[in-house]
Amino acid sequence: MLDTTLSGLNANSYLTLIEADQAYEGNPFFGETWISLSDPQKEYWLKSSTRALDRMFLYKGHKAVGEQALQFPRKLYRGNPMRAYVHESYDYYAEEHAYFDPSRLHPQLLDALLDLTPMLYREQASTDSGTIEGREEESISILNGLAKIEYKDRKSSEKLSIVAGSTVQSIKSLMRPWIRSARVVR
């Protein structure tokens, strides 16, 4: 069951099934695939992509509510961030930084999630057989719940970085306002 409660203690997805269905409707890259999935499968992929997005980077600011399950929404403070974390009222400035409004999720965050979901789905679907269209794997590694596959033929690896109309770089670009560290969390 999806829990999309904003700043919720048990939240496990940023999008509801209805929001995802509407977003993928008519999507030339993933729409038909998404529609063919059952509701439990869709929930699985929304939870997985939410978890992956939360783990991809170190993010600026702090969770809007310290005990919330997910990384977003977040607050940004001036001054000493540790002091801000302890004292919720410490010079919070969402008016100047709309990306850190704790009362809503920014559309760019939701776009990143909508781009990441088909990427994860296609990566999983392509690795179920052990090869992609007969291409030999050189190495497989798991990092923060994401699979990284290197193929003996470099062109095969490069093609996989562009999946369903998105790239890892496009997700990073969408998430840039929140990224504290350019390196992926290890």
C-alpha positions as a printed NumPy array, in Angstrom:
array([[  0.   ,   0.   ,   0.   ],
       [  1.348,   3.403,  -0.942],
       [  1.631,   6.075,   1.726],
       [  2.152,   9.506,   0.17 ],
       [  1.552,  11.539,   3.322],
       [  3.633,  14.715,   3.093],
       [  6.328,  14.509,   5.815],
       [  4.719,  11.267,   6.976],
       [  6.373,   8.87 ,   9.381],
       [  5.438,   5.903,   7.171],
       [  5.495,   7.581,   3.749],
       [  6.987,   5.386,   1.03 ],
       [  6.225,   7.236,  -2.208],
       [  6.116,  10.797,  -3.475],
       [  3.38 ,   9.982,  -6.021],
       [ -0.006,   8.304,  -5.788],
       [ -1.091,   5.716,  -8.353],
       [ -3.581,   8.202,  -9.805],
       [ -0.862,  10.878, -10.228],
       [  1.507,   8.385, -11.849],
       [ -1.23 ,   7.038, -14.15 ],
       [ -2.038,  10.584, -15.265],
       [  1.634,  11.451, -15.787],
       [  2.416,   8.352, -17.869],
       [ -0.804,   8.514, -19.889],
       [  0.221,   9.112, -23.471],
       [  3.944,   8.927, -22.636],
       [  5.526,   7.557, -25.834],
       [  8.4  ,   5.912, -23.964],
       [  6.677,   4.256, -21.015],
       [  2.907,   4.833, -21.173],
       [  1.867,   1.478, -22.634],
       [  4.207,  -0.416, -20.322],
       [  2.901,   1.447, -17.261],
       [ -0.739,   0.832, -18.187],
       [ -0.07 ,  -2.905, -18.611],
       [  1.234,  -3.239, -15.03 ],
       [ -1.075,  -4.28 , -12.189],
       [ -1.645,  -1.865,  -9.304],
       [  0.648,  -3.834,  -6.939],
       [  3.393,  -3.769,  -9.592],
       [  2.948,  -0.027, -10.068],
       [  3.141,   0.476,  -6.296],
       [  6.345,  -1.556,  -6.19 ],
       [  7.979,   0.612,  -8.867],
       [  6.852,   3.88 ,  -7.278],
       [  8.238,   2.771,  -3.898],
       [ 11.478,   1.566,  -5.506],
       [ 12.064,   4.767,  -7.455],
       [ 11.246,   6.908,  -4.4  ],
       [ 13.738,   4.917,  -2.32 ],
       [ 16.363,   5.167,  -5.077],
       [ 15.895,   8.925,  -5.452],
       [ 16.203,   9.398,  -1.693],
       [ 19.501,   7.477,  -1.737],
       [ 21.083,   8.948,  -4.87 ],
       [ 22.627,  12.086,  -3.379],
       [ 23.352,  13.962,  -0.177],
       [ 20.78 ,  16.748,  -0.024],
       [ 20.951,  20.33 ,   1.277],
       [ 18.927,  21.431,   4.259],
       [ 17.014,  19.173,   6.605],
       [ 13.882,  17.108,   6.469],
       [ 10.836,  19.308,   7.056],
       [  9.936,  17.052,  10.   ],
       [ 12.838,  15.292,  11.68 ],
       [ 11.06 ,  11.938,  11.912],
       [  9.654,  11.874,   8.378],
       [ 10.41 ,   8.676,   6.464],
       [ 11.438,  10.257,   3.148],
       [ 14.05 ,  12.875,   2.309],
       [ 11.513,  15.404,   0.995],
       [ 10.13 ,  17.951,   1.654],
       [ 13.165,  19.722,   3.069],
       [ 13.886,  23.022,   4.814],
       [ 16.848,  25.287,   4.218],
       [ 18.235,  27.596,   6.892],
       [ 20.732,  30.422,   7.133],
       [ 23.482,  30.249,   9.703],
       [ 24.511,  27.183,  11.607],
       [ 22.567,  24.218,  10.152],
       [ 22.963,  22.136,  13.329],
       [ 21.405,  24.889,  15.376],
       [ 18.599,  25.189,  12.838],
       [ 17.889,  21.483,  13.121],
       [ 17.458,  21.732,  16.881],
       [ 15.52 ,  25.017,  16.795],
       [ 12.839,  24.695,  14.119],
       [ 12.238,  28.452,  14.037],
       [ 15.883,  29.379,  13.365],
       [ 15.91 ,  31.763,  10.389],
       [ 14.017,  29.552,   7.947],
       [ 13.766,  31.14 ,   4.5  ],
       [ 11.515,  29.279,   2.086],
       [ 10.284,  32.563,   0.595],
       [ 13.689,  33.022,  -1.03 ],
       [ 14.115,  29.356,  -1.922],
       [ 10.925,  27.822,  -3.342],
       [ 12.748,  24.487,  -3.727],
       [ 12.705,  24.16 ,   0.074],
       [  9.034,  24.824,   0.795],
       [  8.093,  22.252,   3.459],
       [  4.383,  22.487,   2.655],
       [  4.663,  20.839,  -0.78 ],
       [  6.825,  18.8  ,  -3.116],
       [  8.427,  20.808,  -5.907],
       [  7.39 ,  19.775,  -9.459],
       [ 11.06 ,  19.182, -10.404],
       [ 11.328,  16.518,  -7.721],
       [  8.231,  14.788,  -9.072],
       [  9.597,  15.022, -12.636],
       [ 12.844,  13.386, -11.482],
       [ 10.84 ,  10.558,  -9.925],
       [  8.762,  10.169, -13.092],
       [ 11.998,   9.93 , -15.109],
       [ 13.637,   7.494, -12.694],
       [ 10.74 ,   5.005, -12.505],
       [ 10.919,   3.851, -16.158],
       [ 14.709,   3.785, -15.987],
       [ 14.654,   1.375, -13.045],
       [ 11.899,  -0.688, -14.653],
       [ 13.751,  -1.007, -17.956],
       [ 17.058,  -1.792, -16.225],
       [ 15.354,  -4.596, -14.3  ],
       [ 13.532,  -5.914, -17.348],
       [ 16.747,  -5.868, -19.393],
       [ 18.825,  -7.677, -16.765],
       [ 16.339, -10.448, -15.974],
       [ 17.781, -12.575, -18.776],
       [ 21.42 , -11.805, -17.881],
       [ 22.083, -10.066, -21.187],
       [ 20.563,  -7.31 , -23.241],
       [ 19.945,  -8.47 , -26.764],
       [ 22.865, -10.897, -26.451],
       [ 25.386,  -8.384, -25.097],
       [ 27.915,  -9.799, -22.65 ],
       [ 28.171,  -8.271, -19.196],
       [ 31.599,  -7.376, -17.868],
       [ 30.584,  -6.418, -14.315],
       [ 27.519,  -5.736, -12.205],
       [ 27.546,  -3.679,  -9.021],
       [ 24.853,  -2.484,  -6.66 ],
       [ 25.033,   1.008,  -5.17 ],
       [ 22.279,   2.371,  -2.915],
       [ 19.756,  -0.014,  -4.375],
       [ 20.644,   0.889,  -7.99 ],
       [ 22.279,  -1.57 , -10.375],
       [ 25.254,  -0.498, -12.464],
       [ 26.001,  -2.751, -15.413],
       [ 29.187,  -2.56 , -17.462],
       [ 29.236,  -4.378, -20.794],
       [ 32.229,  -5.675, -22.715],
       [ 31.033,  -3.562, -25.628],
       [ 31.216,   0.068, -24.357],
       [ 28.496,   1.234, -26.74 ],
       [ 26.025,  -1.081, -25.015],
       [ 26.68 ,   0.626, -21.653],
       [ 26.302,   4.078, -23.173],
       [ 22.954,   3.152, -24.712],
       [ 21.649,   2.008, -21.324],
       [ 22.341,   5.397, -19.76 ],
       [ 19.571,   6.769, -21.975],
       [ 16.408,   4.909, -21.091],
       [ 12.803,   5.847, -21.686],
       [ 13.689,   9.357, -22.841],
       [ 15.743,  10.157, -19.733],
       [ 19.308,   9.933, -18.55 ],
       [ 20.895,   9.767, -15.137],
       [ 22.307,  13.206, -15.947],
       [ 18.818,  14.617, -16.606],
       [ 17.684,  13.359, -13.189],
       [ 20.751,  14.933, -11.598],
       [ 19.934,  18.21 , -13.367],
       [ 16.373,  18.155, -12.051],
       [ 17.646,  17.459,  -8.522],
       [ 20.444,  20.059,  -8.657],
       [ 18.726,  22.637,  -6.371],
       [ 18.757,  20.096,  -3.53 ],
       [ 22.077,  18.322,  -4.123],
       [ 24.662,  19.082,  -1.477],
       [ 27.286,  16.691,  -2.838],
       [ 27.875,  15.98 ,  -6.508],
       [ 28.948,  12.459,  -5.654],
       [ 26.45 ,   9.647,  -5.402],
       [ 25.989,   8.492,  -1.822],
       [ 27.9  ,   5.252,  -1.223]])
